[in-house]
Amino acid sequence: MEKFITVFLELPKQSVDQYYIDETFSLINTAGGEVIQTFIQKREVPDVNFAIGKGKVDEILSYSENTEVDGIIFSFDLTPTQMKNWSKVFSGKIIDRTQLILDIFAQRATSNEGKIQVELAQMEYNLPRLVGLGTTLSRLGGGIGTRGPGETKLEMDRRHLREKINKLKKELTKIQKIRETGRKNRQKSDILKIALVGYTNSGKTSLLKKLTKSEIEGEDKLFATLDPVTKKGYHQGISYTVTDTVGFVQNLPHQLVAAFRSTLEEVIYCDLIFHVVDISSPDPLLQVRTVNKVLEELKVQEKPVIMVLNKIDLPHENWVISTLKEDYQCVEISVKENINVEKLKDYIKNFYDI
């Protein structure tokens, strides 16, 4: 397992709380890494050269010289200049938040469309960072930050990289047309279309299984679902489809939102949204805000939404449920313990009968 130093930068409008730290550690663990030391700095603005101050840079470099470490992972995004400067002073891997998440997506992608989407997002993000990345990657083998179909192409010159990006976009357009045809065929039917959205690891895939009696397995992993999965369900004479979508995290890279827009568009064409929330998480309201931000980008905030408060069997804060009930129609459930799942199905029938 690769060993990493993590760096957090706290700004006036970007706090670093324990929840954010734990989530970053979880992302690193999902990617196959281990955190051995953490550095946090509070600043008014990021340093233009290294994001953090020179004193903290020296402290990190001093620590790395006396410890076996594979790289530094930043909990925020580095500019191309910052990436280049870090690669000059540190011989290991330099990975920022977007690259970390893209790496996980590269591991998770299974369909041709998913692989193209990830490769496209990686290339578009890495294009302006090519100089610093080339320096870092030429010293290192595989592992975190070097995965995905695009890993061997990162040292191409910019012209070839742009040509590859254009080619991938054309391939993606062809696949999207096929998806659009399938979507239009579903639109013609009378079947109610439900989309599951939510924070990663909130229980969407497990709920899909319950609502449709399908055999698909949920996993206790971040980003276990990348490709949208649609299954058919029945309840009291009503037919419906349920589509599982990719989960979200704080500061989900906009390259990913853009690249995965075609799969996220399943939400645009649905009739009803089930927003699944892990009510037992340390900060459910932050999760809700994060998902709502992406829904706003997709311009689907006017769609009818049922807030599905999952994992009600686990310890949770009742005031959070009360707060959500002020703004949303909520159903408290536990997919694992099969609590109120039938009640949620009744909501589907009631919506269909309207």
N, C-alpha and C positions, 0 to 999 in steps of 0.2 A: 504493500500500500504506500502510495506517495505521501510524503510529509510536507506540510505547508505552514507558512506564516500567514496570518490574516491581518489585514489592515482596515480599520474603520475610520471614517472621517465624519465628525459631527459638525454640522453647519447650523446657522440660526433657523433655517426652515427644513432641516433634515436631521432629526434627532436619531441617536443610536441607543435604542432600548434593548432590554434582554431578549424580547421577542424577535427583534430584527437580527440580533447576534445568533440566536438559536436557529433561526431560519437559514441564515448564511451557512452555519455549520452543517445543517441538514443537507443543503445543496451540495456542499463539498463532499460529504459522506456519500450522497447519492452518486456523485461523479466518480467515486472510488478513492477519495483522498482522506487524509487525517490531519487535523489541526494540532500543531504542537506548541504554538505561541500566538498570542494576539496583541496587537498594538492599536490603541485608540487615540486619536488626536482631535481636539476641539479647536476650530478656527472660524474666523469671520467669513473668509473666502478661501477656496482652494489655492495652493501655490501653483503658479503657471507651469513650473518646471517639473515638479514631482508630486503635486497634489497636496502633500504634507510638507512641513517645514524641514529645513536642513538638519536640525538637531535630531528630529525623529528619524530621518533617513539614516543618519550616522548610527543611531541606536539600533535600527533594524539590521544594517549591514554588519555591525559589530557582533550582534547576536548570531547572524547567519554564518559568520566566519568560524565560530566556535561550536556550531551545531550542525548535525547532518540534516539538511533541508533541501527539498527538490524545487521549491519555488515560493513565490509570494502571490497570494490571492487577495485582490482588493474588493471590498464589498460594494464598490461604486465603479462607475466607468472612468477609464483614463482617456485623456485626449491623445491623438497621435504623437504629439510632442512629449507628453509625459511618458507614454509607452517607450518611445525611443530613448529618452533620458534614463529610465530605469534599466533598460537593456544594456546601457553602457557601463553602469556601476554594479550590476548584479548578474552573475553568470548563470543563474537558474531560470526557471520559467517565470514569466510575468503574465498574470491572468487577471482580467477585470470581471465585473459581475456579468456583463453581457456574454463574454466568452465562456464563462463557467456554465451559464444556462444553455447556451448554444451547444456546448459539449454534451450536456445531459440529453438534449434533444437529439443530437447525432447518435447517441447510444440507443435511444428509444425508437427512432424512426424505423418502421418496418415496410410500409407501402412505398411504391415508386414515387408517388406524389409527396409523401412525407419526407423522403430522402432528398428530393429535389428542393423542397421548401427550406429544409435545414441548410443544405449546401448553398443555396442562394443567399440566405440570411448571413451565413458565415462569410461568404465572399464579399458581400456588400459592406459588412462591418469591418472586415480586415483590409479592404482595399486601401484606405488612407493610412492604415497602420503597417503597411507592408514592410517598410524599412526596419522598424523595431522588431517586428515579428520574425522577419527573416534572420536577423541576428540571433534571436533567442532560439528559434526552432532548429537552426543549423547545428547548434551545440547539443541538442537533445534528441532522444528517441521518441517513443510514443507516449501514451498516457494523457492525463487531463490537459485540455487546451489544444491537443493535436489530433483529436478524433474527427470522424466524419468524412464523407466522400471527398471533401475539398482539401484534406490535410496535405496531400502531396503536391497540390497546385499552388500553395501559398507563396512559393518562391518564384512563381512566374512573374514576368514583368507586367506592369499595369495594363498595357494594351491587350495582352493575351487574357488577362483576368477579366477585363471588360467584355471581351469577345465571348468568354465563357458565361459571364453573367447574362448577356443578351440571349445566348443559346438556351440557357436554363429557363429564362423567362418565356421563351417560345414554347419549350416543352411543357411548362406549367400551364400555359394558355390552352394548349391542346387538351390536357387532362381536365382543366376546369370546364371546358366546353362539354366534355363527356359527363362531368358531374352535374352541370347545368341541365343537360337533357334528362338525366335521371330525376333531378329535382322537379322539373316541369311536369314529368309524368306523375310524380307523387302529388303535385299541386292539383292535377286534374281530378284526383280521387276525392272522395268525401271523408277520407280518414283524417282524424284529428292528429296534428303534428306537434309533438312536445319536444323541447330542447332542454337538456340539463346543462346548467352552467354552474360554476363555483370555483372556489379556491382549490388548488391542488391538494389531493389527499383528503377531500371533504366527504367522500363516500358516494360520488356520482355513479361510478361503475357498478358498485354493489346495489345501488338503488335501481339502476337500469335492469339488472338481473331480476330483482324482485317484481318490478312493474311489468316485465315481459316474460318472466319464467324462462329466461335464456340461460345458457350454460357459461356465458362469459365470466371470467374470474376477475374480481377486483384485487389490487395489490396495495400493500401498505408502503407505497413508494411515491416520491414526488414525480409528477409527470408520467404516471404509469400509462395514461392514455394520450396518444398524440393524434392518431387518425380517428376521425369521427366514426362512431359505430351506431347504426340504426337498426333497431329491432321492433317487431310488431307485438302488441299486447291486446288483450281483450278484458272487458269488465262489464258485466251486466248487459251484454248485447252490444256494447260499444267497441269498435275497433279503433286503435290508435297506434302511432309509431312514436318511439322514444329515441332521441339521438344524444349520445354522450359526446361531449366536446373536450378539448384540451383544458386543463386546469390553469389557473393563474397564480402568480405570486406578486409581491410588492415589486414595483419598478420592472415589470415585464418588459424586456427590450422591445422598442417599437419596431425594430427590424423583424421580430418574430410575429408581432401583431399584423404587420404588413404581409409577410411571407405566408402566414397561415390564414390570411383573410378569406380565401376560398373555402376553407374548412369551417371557419367561424361563421361564414355566411349561412350555414345551416340554421343558425339562430335567427337570422333576418327573415327567413321564409317559414318559420314555425308559427303555430297559432297560439301557443302557450309556453311560457318559460318557467321551469322549476329551478329556482336559484337555491342550490344546496349549500348549507352552512354547517360547518363543524362547530356546534354550540359549545363544545367542551374545550375548544382551543383557547389559548391565553388571551387572544384579542379578536373575537368574532366580528366586532364592528369594523375593525380595520380590514378584515377579509371582505366584508360586504362592500366597503368603499372601493377596495381594489378592483373587485369584479364589476361594480357599477361603472367605474371609470372606463373599462374596456367596452362595456355595453353602450356607453355614450359614444365612444369612438365608432361603434358599429351602427349608431343611430337607431337603436332598438329599445330605448328607455321607455317608449310609449306602449310597448307590447304588454299584455297582461302577464303579471308575474305572481307566482306563489312562492313565498319564502319557506323552504323546507329546512326546518331546524333539526338537523340530524345529530345522532349520538346523545340523545336526551337521557339515556341510561347512565351516562358518565357524569361526574361532578361538573356543575356549571353555575353561572351567575343568573339568578332569576331576573334581575334588573335589566340584563341584556335582552332577554326575551320580551320583557315589557316594552323596552325601547323600540325594538323591531316591530312589535305589534301596533305601535302608534302610526307607523308609516306603511306597513305591508300586511297583506293577508298571509298569515303564518300557519303552518302545520308542524307540530312538534312530533318527531318520529325517532325511532331507532331502527335502522335497517338490520343491524346485527341481531337485535332481540325481537325483531318483527313487531315493534310497537307502532300502532297507528298507520301502518302501511296501507291497510284496507281503507282507512279514512281518507288517505291521499288519493286512492283510486276513486273514491266517491266524489272527490273534487273534480276529477277528470270527467266523470259522467255528468255532474252538474254543469260543468262548463260546456260540454257537448250539447246539453239540452237547452241552453240559453238561446 
